[in-house]
């Protein structure tokens, strides 16, 4: 216990120390929200990866989908690496960095407002961000309760309050730069932690081959009558597996806190390096988490999923680890949660300040006043998310849990297609953005409130979220063809940033 407490104190001390070290980078809005657009590839890549993967992934999704799909759940991690990281950087990274700087936008709603010269569009986008990022933020505390109870035998409320206060301190002190540096440190812990934990769990079951053989012997006729289905290539339900891959991988393309990482990167070469680094990070962390979860059924004698839910699977797998490894696991999951929490609260507070308050009630707000308001809202958002997490913990309010589940699908369903087409296609219209905003968010709200009335394939929030994203890719071009075209001068101004001549060394581009 002493060893675990010392590890925790050291971890928290480093996080807070980095926050105060980065105070000089957080004196204006550009510095606080984007780190002055001068963040290098390693920090940006790790900030992207650690914002992507939280305790929800490690404890919740890895346990749930590992149980449902067996070793085939590893495909989710591979999809996260290839689609959610590699292709996201390749398709969005460079163009996002160029156009957002050209339009002087620091948030996704501000980008829509400047790109289409529409205050209403900016306010609409900021309202969607506000509504759906709060429950998503609250969900980050999920999964920590069982691990903290197992490792320290303390009440989960203490964990929530401690994590909230310490995250608030370093975010308020150092802004985005403190978050990026801490994300790098937390990312290192996550990489080494997941590798060590996987090795320890497999060794406890006789090694990799023996664990695979054990998985082949597992049967569950309620899922499939096929022998060895849980160690097969695509598992017992390939279609459901595909929807999970789409939701958790393609979804990053439309999440404000993920896309915002591209706003801050420093240079062209940094984008290429960041793409490689973040893909490697996703393969190790996401691939490792889902790979580990795939062996969950080997521990069916230690866990009662029907009584305790899927969140009990991963803790049961880790319960017999040594105190040192258990301390490492707690810090790993804390790292995953705090890094995502810090990213979400910066996205929420900056959006509400820059895109809503300054646009409506406080139009004369100065740059310094905006930073003060953003810092204040960081406290507010973290407090709200902590209160929601405490309410859910104390009373098991199912409505909150459902709302958390639809947040990812609603945000990505609303923003993915409008954002991507706005970077590439000059004919994208303001009306098509509105239609996609409403379709994605209302479809997911309807899934929560009227789930039983939906067609069978849409009753799952995961399937519904994936379909919302894919539908948006069709909705935006179709609606754009039948709605008033944007002003040519506005469009040409936005896309003129891609036509600027840049002189580089010959090792980067060959001369004529």
N, C-alpha and C positions, 0 to 999 in steps of 0.2 A: 504493500500500500504506500509506503514511504517513497519507493522508487517511482511509482505511477504519479504521485503528487508532485515530486520534483520535476518529472518530465512535463507535466502540465504547466507548472509555474514557469519553467524555462521557455516553453512554447509561447505562452501569453506575454511574457516579458519581451521577447523578440518582436512579436506583432505590434505591441504598443510602442516599443522603441523605434521601429521603422516609421510609424505614424508621425512621431515628433521629429524624426530626422528629415522627413519630406515636407515640413511646413512651408519651406520657401517656394515649393512648386505649386502651392494652393492659394495664391494671393488674388487671383482673378478667375473669372468663369472658365476661360480657356484652359488655364492651369489646373483648376480644381476638377473639371469634368473630363478633360482630355489629356492632361499632363503636358500641355503646350504643344500637342501634336509632334512630340519628339521622342516617343517611346520606342526602344529598340526591338529587334525580332524575338529575342529570348523572352523578354518580359511580356510582350504582346501575345506571343504564342501560348505561354503558360497562363496568362490572364484569360485567354480565350478558353483553354482547356479546363481550368479550374472553375470558371463560371459555368461551363457546360455540365460538369459532373459533380453532383452533391451527394449528401447522405441519402437522398431519395433514390439515386441510382444504386449506391453501394448496398444499402439495406433493403429498400423497398422493391425497386424494379429487378435487381439481380436475384433476389429471393423469389419474387413472384414469377418472373418469366423463366428462371432456371427450373422452377418446380413444374411449370406448364409445358416447357419445350425441351427440357433436358439439356444435353450438351449443345444442341442446335441453337440455344440462346446466344452462343458466341457470335452468331451472325449479326446480332444487334450491335455488338461492340465493333465488329468489322464495318458495318454500315455507318456507324457513328464516325469512324475514322475516315472512310473513303468519301461518303456523301456529306456528313456533317462537318468535317474538317478540311480534307484535301480539296474537294470540289467547291466548298463554300469560299475558301480562300482564293481559288483559281478564278471563280466566276464573279465574286462580289468584291474581293479585297481591294484590288487596284482601282477599279472604277469608283467604289465607295469613297476611298481616300481622296481621289482627285475631285469628284463632284461636290462632296460635302465641304471641302475646304473652299472651293470656288464659290459655293452658295453661302458660305460662312454659317453652316448649320452644325450644332453640337449635339443634337438629339434627332431621333427618327421623326417625330412629329414636326420639328422645325424644318427638316429636310423636305417633307411633303408640302409644308406651307410655302417655302421658298421656291421649290421646283414648279409648283402650280400657281404661285402668287395667290394663295387662298388662306386667309386667317381661319375660316370655318373648318377647312380640312385639317389644319394644324390643331385646332381645339378638339375636333372630333377624334383625331388620333391620340391626343394626350389623355382624353377621357377613357378610351379603351385601355391605354397603358396603365392608367391609375386603377381602373376597376379590376384588371386581371393580374397585375404584378403583385398586388397586396396578398391575395390568397396563395399565389405561387411562392412568395417570400415566406409566408407562414409555414408552408409545407417543408421548408428546409430543416425545421426542427424535428420533423418526423424521422424516426429511425435512431435518433440519439438516445431516446428514453431507455430502451432495453439495454443498449450497450453501456450507458452510464450506470444504470442500476446494477448490471452484472459486474462491472469493473470497480465501482466505488461504493455501491450500496447506499446511494444518496437519492433524494427525491429529484425527479425530473425537472421540477420547477426551478431548482437551483441551477441546473444546467442551462435552461432557457435564459434565465436572467444573466448569468455569467457570460454566456456567449453573446447576448445582445449588447451588454455594457461594453465589453472589450472590443467588439466590432465597431460600435459607435465611436469609441475613443480614437482608434487609428484612422477611420474614414474621415471623421470631422477634422482631425489634426492635419492629415497629409493628402486628402483627396485621392484622385485617380492614381497618382504616382505611388503613394503609399499602398494602395490596393494592389497595383501591379507588382511591386517588389514583394509584398507579402504573398501574393498569388504564386510568385516564382518559388519562394521558400516552401509554401504549402504544397505546390506541385511536386517538388523534389520528394517531400515526405510521402505524397500519394504514390509516386512511382515505385520507390523502394518498399513502401509499406505493403502495397498490393502484391508485389512479387514474393516477398517474404511470407505473407499470409497464405497465398496459394500453395507455396511449397510446404508450409507447415500442415495445412489441411490435407493435402494429398498424401503426405508422409504418414499422417495418422490413419489413412485408409490403405496403407501398404504400397503407396506409389501410384503413378499415373496409370499404368497398364492395369493394375489390380483394381483401381477405382473405376476405370472404364468397364471392366468385366463385371464389377458389382452393379454398375448402372444398367448394363445389358440384362441383368437378371431381374430388374425391377419391373413389376407389372401393375397396371391400374386400368381395369376394364371400363371404368367410367370415362376414361380419356381415350384409350385405344386398345384393341385386342391384338395388335401386331406385336410379336415378340421383339424385344430389344429396341423398342421405339425411342426410348429416352437417350440412347447413345447413337441414334441414326443421324444422317446428314442434315435433314430438314425437320426432324422431330415429328410429333403426332399431329400438328396442325399448321402446315406451311403457309396457308392464307393468312391466318391470324398473326403468324410470325412476320410476314411481309408488311402488314399494317403497322406493327410495332416498329419495324426498321424504318418505315417511311416517317412515322410520327416523330421518333426520337432523333432521326438523322436529318431529314429535310427541314424539320421544324426550326433548326438553328438559323436558317436563312432568313427567317422573319421575326426573330426575337430581338427586341430593341437592345437589351443588355449584351447580346452577342455581336450584333452588327456594329455596335458602337466601338468595339475594339478596333475595327478597321479605320475609324476616324482618326485614331491617335498615333498610328504607326508612322515611323520617321521617313523611310525612303523606299525606292523601288526594290533594291537588293534585299531590304529588310522584309518585304512582302514575300519574296521567294523563300528566304530562310524561315520565316515564320510559318509558312505553309507546310514545310517539311517537318519542323519541330512540333507543331500542333498535331499533325497526323501521327507522328511517332507517339506523342503523349496519349492520344486517343486510343491507339492500338493497345498500349500497355495498360492504361487505366480502365477504359471502357471494356476493351476485350477481356482484360483480366477479371473485372467484376462479374461480367456475364458468364465467363468461363467457370469461375468459382461457383456462381449460383447454379450452374448446370449440374453440379454434384449434390444439390440439396437433398434429393430423395434418398441418398445414402444415410441421411441422418433422420429418417422418418420415425425411428424408434425414440428420438429425443425431442420431437416437436409435434404438436397437435395443431395443424393448420386450421382445421375446422373451428377450434375453440379460440386460438390465439392469432389467427391471421397470418398472411405471408411475411409480415415484418418480423415474425419470430424465427424465420428459417436461418438467416445469416447469423444472428446471435447464437443460435443453437450450434451452428457449425464451428463457432469460435470459442465456445464456452470452456473447452478443455485446453486452450492454449496456455503457455507459461505467463506469469505476471508481466514479464518484460514485453512479450508479444501482444498481450492484451492491452497494455498501456500504449503500444505503438498503434494498435487498431483504433483506439479511442481518439488519439491525436490525428490519425489518418482521416477518420470520419469528421472530426471537428474541422480539420483543414478544408475538406471538401465543402462543408456547410458554410463556414465563415467566408470563404473566398466567393462563393455564389451569393451569399447574403450581401456582402459589401458591393458586389457588382450590381445587384438588383436595386439596392437603396440609392445608389448614385444615379442609376437610370431613372428611377421613380421621382426622386427629389429634383433632379435637373429638369426633367420633363414638365413637372407641375409648375416649377418656377419660371423657366424660360418660355414655355409654350402656352401656359394657361394664365398664370398670375400677371406676368409682364404684358401679355397680349390683351388682357381684359381689365383688371382692377388696378394695376400699378404700371402704367405705360412709361412713366418717367423714372423707373427704378434704375439706379446706376449699377455699374459693374460690381462694385464692392458690396452694394446692398443685395445684389443677387446672390453673391457668395454667402453672405450672412443668412439669407433666407434658405438657400440650399442646405447649409449646415443645420439649420433649425429643422428642416423637413426630414433630414437624415434621422434625427432623433425621433421625430413623429412616426416615420414609417417603420423604424425598427421597433418602437414601442407598440405600435398597432399589431405588427406581425407577432410579437412576443405575447401580447394579450390574446390574440386569436389562438395561438398555439397552446397557451395555458387553459383557455376555455375548452378547447377540443380535448386536451389531456384530462381535465377534471370531469367533464360531463359527456365526453364522447359524442359531440354534436355531429351527426352524419352529414348534415347540410354543408358544413364547412369542408368536410373531407371531399364531398362531391365537387364543390366549387374549386378546390385545389386541383382536382383531377382534370378539369376542363380548361384551366388557365393556359397551359402550353398550346393546346389545339386552337383556342380562340385567338391568341396573340399571333401565332404563325399563320393561321387561316386568314386573318384580317390583313396582315402586313406583307407576307412573303411575296405574293405576285405583284402587288402595286409597287413595292420597292424595287424588285428586280427589273420589271419592265421599265420603270422610270429611269434606271441607269442605262438601259440599252435601246429603248424604242421611243423615237420622237413622237409617235402618234398616240401614246398613252394619254388618256383624258382624265380630267378631274372626276367626272361622273363614274368612270370605271373604278376609281379608287374608292369612292363612296359605296358603290354596290358591293365591292369586295369586303370593305370594312364591316358593313352591315351583315352580309351573308355569313362571314366567318364567325363573328361574335354572337349573332342571334342563333345560328345553328347549334353552337355549343351551349348556350343558355337553354335553348329548347331541349337539348339532350339531357340536361340536368333536371328540368322541371317536368317535361312530358316524355320521358324516356320510353315508357311502355307504348306510346302512340307512334313511335318511330318504326320504320322498317327494321327487320331483324338485324341486318348488317350495320345499321346506324345506332343500335342501342348501346353498343360498347363505346365509351368516350374515346378510346384509342382509335377505333375504326372511324368514328365520326370526325375526330381531329385530322386524321390522315386524309380523309375525303375532302374536308374543308380546304386543306392546302392544295390538293390536286385540282379541285374545282376552280380555285382562284386563278390557276394558270390558264384556264379556259375563259373564265368570266371577264378578266381584264381586256384581252384582245377583242373578244366578241362585243362587249359593251362599248369599247373605244371606237369600233367601226360604225356604230349607230348613234353616237352622241357628239355634241359640238366639239370640233377640234380645238386644241389649245392655240393660243396666239403664237404665230410663227416667230416673232421677235423674242418672246419668252423662252421658247424651246431652243432657238439658236444660241441664245445667251447661255443657257444651262449646258448645252453640249459643246460650246466653244472651248471649254476647258480641255477637252480631249484633243483639240487641234493645235494646241500651243507647241511650238518647237522647243525641244529640250536637248542641249548638247551634253553628250556623255562620253566617257572614255571608250576606246575601240574594243577593249576587252568585254564591254557590255553590249555594244552593237557595232557590227562591221561597217566601215565606210563604203561609199560607192566605188 
